[in-house]
Amino acid sequence: RRHLPPQTWTNSINQANKMALLAWAKETGIDLVQINGQRRYGGPPPGWVGDPPPVGTEVFIGKLPQDMYENALIPLFQSVGKLYEFRLMMTFSGLNRGFAYAKYSNRRGAKEAIAAFNNFEVREGCAIVVCKSTEKCELSVDGLATSVSRQELEAVLRQVTEGVLSITLYASPCQKRAQLAVLKYSSHQAAAMAKKTLMEGNMRLGGVEMRVDWLNPDLKQKLQSCKEKPSSSRVQGSKCLGVPKQAPLSPVLHNALDHLNTLCQRQYLGTPLFLTKCIQANPNGWLRFWCRVVIPGCPVPFSGFTWVRQDGPGRSGHEEAKVAVALQVLRMLGES
């Protein structure tokens, strides 16, 4: 078996279209910046003066062919109105995730884009979806241990996300002896990036799997009819009230290490090497780990932070941290 040299695996995927994109960007002078899994043009574009466009100017673009890039998409969507920003969601391999967001300078541009391009065939047999972006700013995080306080959650969120405005804790309506947090962010983009970060496992408060999603309007109304959890139910001093029995890791998490090893073998990337270091421990048994995964065939190691809880006496938390970061790597690779 021939092992692929570093960078060959990712660079060889969709190479012709990647080269066409680079040539187009060089020819037009358009600057594309990739940050945390999305590639962005504008926001604001060159020459923009004044405030950003109001709410209602952004459209969601779905069902995109994964090998299509901005050199085809930006001219298409710019043909009906001036673009303020264009964001294409990307996988680690360099393919897009099948969806993007286009924000126009005014609401008319967004309406024209929906009218012109919803169900439009960008290729024969490939009709895309274009609709108004909801621009949501609130997330729900269900499955938090009852020992987690609002202050502790806020400290973690401010380290791994940006733009959080408020955090409200409720008793989970779906899980016994668990909490649900409602997180409000400064913008839809900040909330979307936070959702992606949290779902990829940069923050896992314990081995318990948490569910992160946009705040459902029906759930929001239900929560508003309930009282927020009183401060007495949160951590007080070094004691925590109502600490649940540590839930076992789900089969999905248990399989993450095997899945990552299998993927690397299939792509001839070598065996992943995990580096974990406990950098913080709190009185309630939660451990914060710095983690790095080195895959010989990938040019850049994967690094991040995760919270886990000691699973019984004599357990160091390192195995739980490895599982959490393996799941994060799989999601960055678009494999989970």
KELOVEX-137740 format. One record per residue (C-alpha): residue number from 0; x, z, y. Coordinates in steps of 0.05 Angstrom, whole numbers. Each point is the difference from the previous one (the first is absolute). Example, Ala and Ser with C-alpha at 12.3 -4.5 7.8 and 13.67 -1.06 7.14 Angstrom:
# residues 2
<0; <246; 156; -90>>
<1; <27; -13; 69>>
# end
This chain:
# residues 336
<0; <0; 0; 0>>
<1; <25; -17; 69>>
<2; <-4; 55; 52>>
<3; <-21; -23; 68>>
<4; <51; 17; 54>>
<5; <-22; 44; 59>>
<6; <-52; -32; 47>>
<7; <-12; -59; -47>>
<8; <-65; 27; -28>>
<9; <-34; 9; 68>>
<10; <32; -58; 36>>
<11; <-17; -50; -54>>
<12; <-75; 14; 5>>
<13; <-35; -52; 43>>
<14; <67; -23; 28>>
<15; <-24; -66; 29>>
<16; <-55; 32; 42>>
<17; <47; 55; 23>>
<18; <50; -52; 24>>
<19; <-56; -38; 36>>
<20; <-20; 65; 34>>
<21; <71; 13; 25>>
<22; <6; -72; 26>>
<23; <-67; 6; 36>>
<24; <18; 67; 32>>
<25; <66; -28; 24>>
<26; <-32; -63; 28>>
<27; <-57; 36; 36>>
<28; <40; 62; 21>>
<29; <-54; 44; -29>>
<30; <25; 70; -17>>
<31; <-27; 31; -64>>
<32; <14; 73; -13>>
<33; <-11; 32; -68>>
<34; <-14; 75; -2>>
<35; <-26; 41; -59>>
<36; <-32; -56; -40>>
<37; <-28; -42; 56>>
<38; <30; -57; 40>>
<39; <-23; -4; 73>>
<40; <-1; -50; 56>>
<41; <-16; 22; 70>>
<42; <-34; 66; 17>>
<43; <12; -19; 56>>
<44; <21; -74; -2>>
<45; <53; -27; 49>>
<46; <-25; -3; 71>>
<47; <-58; 48; -10>>
<48; <-19; 40; 61>>
<49; <-48; 58; 1>>
<50; <-35; 44; -51>>
<51; <-11; -19; -73>>
<52; <-65; -36; -16>>
<53; <-63; 43; -10>>
<54; <-34; 19; -65>>
<55; <-34; -59; -33>>
<56; <56; -50; 9>>
<57; <31; 6; -70>>
<58; <-20; -38; -62>>
<59; <16; 14; -73>>
<60; <25; -59; -42>>
<61; <-7; 5; -75>>
<62; <10; -40; -64>>
<63; <64; -32; 27>>
<64; <45; -37; -50>>
<65; <58; 48; -10>>
<66; <53; -53; 13>>
<67; <-27; -18; 69>>
<68; <36; 24; 62>>
<69; <-6; 4; 76>>
<70; <26; -72; 10>>
<71; <-67; -23; -28>>
<72; <-44; 57; 22>>
<73; <19; 14; 72>>
<74; <-10; -72; 25>>
<75; <-66; -3; -38>>
<76; <-28; 64; 31>>
<77; <30; -14; 68>>
<78; <-39; -66; 2>>
<79; <-64; 37; 19>>
<80; <27; 51; 50>>
<81; <61; 36; 27>>
<82; <29; 49; -51>>
<83; <22; 69; 24>>
<84; <25; 20; -69>>
<85; <4; -26; -71>>
<86; <16; 47; -59>>
<87; <13; -26; -70>>
<88; <2; 52; -56>>
<89; <61; -10; -45>>
<90; <25; 20; -69>>
<91; <72; 20; -16>>
<92; <11; -68; -33>>
<93; <-15; -37; 64>>
<94; <-69; -26; -20>>
<95; <-59; 21; 45>>
<96; <-52; 48; -27>>
<97; <-57; -49; 11>>
<98; <-25; 26; 67>>
<99; <18; 2; 73>>
<100; <-27; 20; 69>>
<101; <-4; -43; 62>>
<102; <-14; 32; 68>>
<103; <-22; -45; 57>>
<104; <7; 9; 75>>
<105; <-76; 5; 6>>
<106; <-62; 7; -43>>
<107; <-18; -73; 6>>
<108; <63; -20; -37>>
<109; <-18; 47; -57>>
<110; <-71; -29; -4>>
<111; <27; -72; 0>>
<112; <49; 17; -56>>
<113; <-57; 28; -44>>
<114; <-44; -60; 14>>
<115; <56; -50; -14>>
<116; <38; 31; -58>>
<117; <-46; 43; -42>>
<118; <-4; -38; -67>>
<119; <50; -50; 27>>
<120; <44; -33; -54>>
<121; <73; 11; 20>>
<122; <16; -39; -63>>
<123; <-44; -39; -47>>
<124; <-41; 51; -38>>
<125; <27; 59; 41>>
<126; <-54; 24; 49>>
<127; <19; 60; 42>>
<128; <-43; 56; 27>>
<129; <1; 15; 75>>
<130; <-43; 56; 29>>
<131; <0; 51; 54>>
<132; <51; 55; -10>>
<133; <-32; 69; -2>>
<134; <61; 32; 34>>
<135; <-13; 67; -33>>
<136; <42; 60; 22>>
<137; <-20; 54; -50>>
<138; <24; 13; -71>>
<139; <-24; 47; -55>>
<140; <49; 34; -46>>
<141; <-35; 32; -60>>
<142; <31; 44; -53>>
<143; <43; 46; 42>>
<144; <15; 68; -31>>
<145; <-39; 57; 31>>
<146; <67; 33; 16>>
<147; <18; -54; 50>>
<148; <-11; 21; 72>>
<149; <-15; -45; 59>>
<150; <67; 19; 32>>
<151; <38; -18; -63>>
<152; <-36; -66; -8>>
<153; <12; -17; 73>>
<154; <74; 14; -6>>
<155; <6; -48; -59>>
<156; <-43; -54; 32>>
<157; <40; 0; 65>>
<158; <64; -12; -41>>
<159; <-27; -60; -39>>
<160; <-53; -31; 46>>
<161; <-8; -13; 75>>
<162; <-59; 8; 47>>
<163; <-39; 56; -35>>
<164; <-48; 31; 51>>
<165; <-39; 50; -41>>
<166; <-6; 30; -70>>
<167; <-63; 33; -26>>
<168; <-5; 34; -68>>
<169; <-64; 5; -42>>
<170; <-16; 23; -70>>
<171; <2; -62; -42>>
<172; <-70; -27; -16>>
<173; <27; -35; -62>>
<174; <51; 47; -31>>
<175; <-5; 73; -18>>
<176; <51; 48; 32>>
<177; <29; -55; 44>>
<178; <0; -19; 73>>
<179; <-15; -65; 37>>
<180; <36; -15; 65>>
<181; <-26; -46; 54>>
<182; <58; -30; 40>>
<183; <-12; -34; 67>>
<184; <53; -48; 27>>
<185; <13; -29; 69>>
<186; <-15; -72; -22>>
<187; <-23; -43; -58>>
<188; <71; -24; -10>>
<189; <27; 72; -2>>
<190; <-54; 19; -50>>
<191; <13; -61; -43>>
<192; <75; 14; -3>>
<193; <-14; 73; -16>>
<194; <-48; -20; -56>>
<195; <53; -46; -30>>
<196; <55; 54; 5>>
<197; <-43; 54; -32>>
<198; <-25; -45; -56>>
<199; <71; -21; -16>>
<200; <18; 73; -14>>
<201; <44; 17; 60>>
<202; <-42; 63; 3>>
<203; <-25; 31; -65>>
<204; <-18; 73; 9>>
<205; <10; 22; -72>>
<206; <-5; -38; -65>>
<207; <-76; -6; 11>>
<208; <-19; -71; 16>>
<209; <-34; -6; 67>>
<210; <-49; -54; 21>>
<211; <12; -31; 68>>
<212; <-51; -47; 31>>
<213; <-35; -20; 64>>
<214; <-51; 53; 20>>
<215; <-67; -24; -26>>
<216; <-57; 6; 52>>
<217; <-46; 33; -51>>
<218; <54; 50; -18>>
<219; <14; 13; 73>>
<220; <-73; 16; 13>>
<221; <-2; 46; -61>>
<222; <63; 37; 22>>
<223; <-27; 9; 71>>
<224; <-61; 35; -29>>
<225; <48; 49; -35>>
<226; <43; 51; 34>>
<227; <75; -10; 5>>
<228; <38; 46; -48>>
<229; <12; 66; 36>>
<230; <72; 20; 15>>
<231; <-6; 58; -49>>
<232; <-1; -50; -58>>
<233; <68; -27; 20>>
<234; <68; 30; -13>>
<235; <10; 69; 29>>
<236; <72; 24; 3>>
<237; <33; -10; -67>>
<238; <-66; 5; -39>>
<239; <-47; -57; -14>>
<240; <-74; 8; -17>>
<241; <-34; -39; -54>>
<242; <63; -34; -27>>
<243; <-24; -48; -54>>
<244; <34; -5; -68>>
<245; <50; -56; 4>>
<246; <-33; -64; -24>>
<247; <39; -43; -49>>
<248; <28; -66; 23>>
<249; <-49; -57; -13>>
<250; <17; -52; -53>>
<251; <11; -50; 56>>
<252; <55; 44; 29>>
<253; <29; 15; -69>>
<254; <5; -75; -13>>
<255; <34; -16; 67>>
<256; <70; 12; -26>>
<257; <-11; -43; -62>>
<258; <-33; -54; 43>>
<259; <58; -2; 48>>
<260; <52; -2; -57>>
<261; <-39; -56; -34>>
<262; <-5; -40; 65>>
<263; <75; 6; 13>>
<264; <16; -21; -72>>
<265; <-47; -60; 5>>
<266; <34; -23; 64>>
<267; <70; 15; -26>>
<268; <12; 49; 57>>
<269; <33; 55; -40>>
<270; <-22; 72; -11>>
<271; <-26; 39; 61>>
<272; <42; 60; 21>>
<273; <-38; 58; 30>>
<274; <32; 49; 50>>
<275; <-43; 60; 19>>
<276; <18; 59; 44>>
<277; <-44; 59; 17>>
<278; <6; 10; 75>>
<279; <-56; 50; 13>>
<280; <-40; 52; -37>>
<281; <-58; 40; 28>>
<282; <-28; 67; -24>>
<283; <-59; -34; -34>>
<284; <41; -37; -51>>
<285; <2; -68; 35>>
<286; <66; -37; -2>>
<287; <21; -56; 46>>
<288; <48; -51; -30>>
<289; <43; -55; 28>>
<290; <0; -56; -51>>
<291; <40; -64; -8>>
<292; <-8; -54; -53>>
<293; <58; -47; -11>>
<294; <-17; -63; -39>>
<295; <64; -39; -15>>
<296; <-32; -68; 11>>
<297; <-32; 18; 67>>
<298; <45; -3; 62>>
<299; <-32; 61; 35>>
<300; <-16; 67; -31>>
<301; <-68; 31; 8>>
<302; <-1; 67; 38>>
<303; <-54; 48; 21>>
<304; <-28; 70; -2>>
<305; <-53; 31; -44>>
<306; <-33; 68; -10>>
<307; <-10; 28; -71>>
<308; <-18; 66; -30>>
<309; <38; 37; -54>>
<310; <-38; -13; -65>>
<311; <10; 66; -35>>
<312; <58; 50; -7>>
<313; <69; -31; -7>>
<314; <-22; -68; 27>>
<315; <42; -25; 58>>
<316; <-48; -53; 26>>
<317; <51; -56; -8>>
<318; <-39; -36; -55>>
<319; <-64; 2; 42>>
<320; <39; -28; 60>>
<321; <27; -57; -43>>
<322; <-70; -19; -22>>
<323; <-27; 1; 71>>
<324; <56; -43; 28>>
<325; <-5; -49; -59>>
<326; <-73; -11; 18>>
<327; <20; -12; 72>>
<328; <53; -52; -20>>
<329; <-51; -36; -44>>
<330; <-48; -5; 58>>
<331; <54; -26; 46>>
<332; <15; -53; -52>>
<333; <-74; -19; -2>>
<334; <-4; 22; -73>>
<335; <-49; 57; 6>>
# end
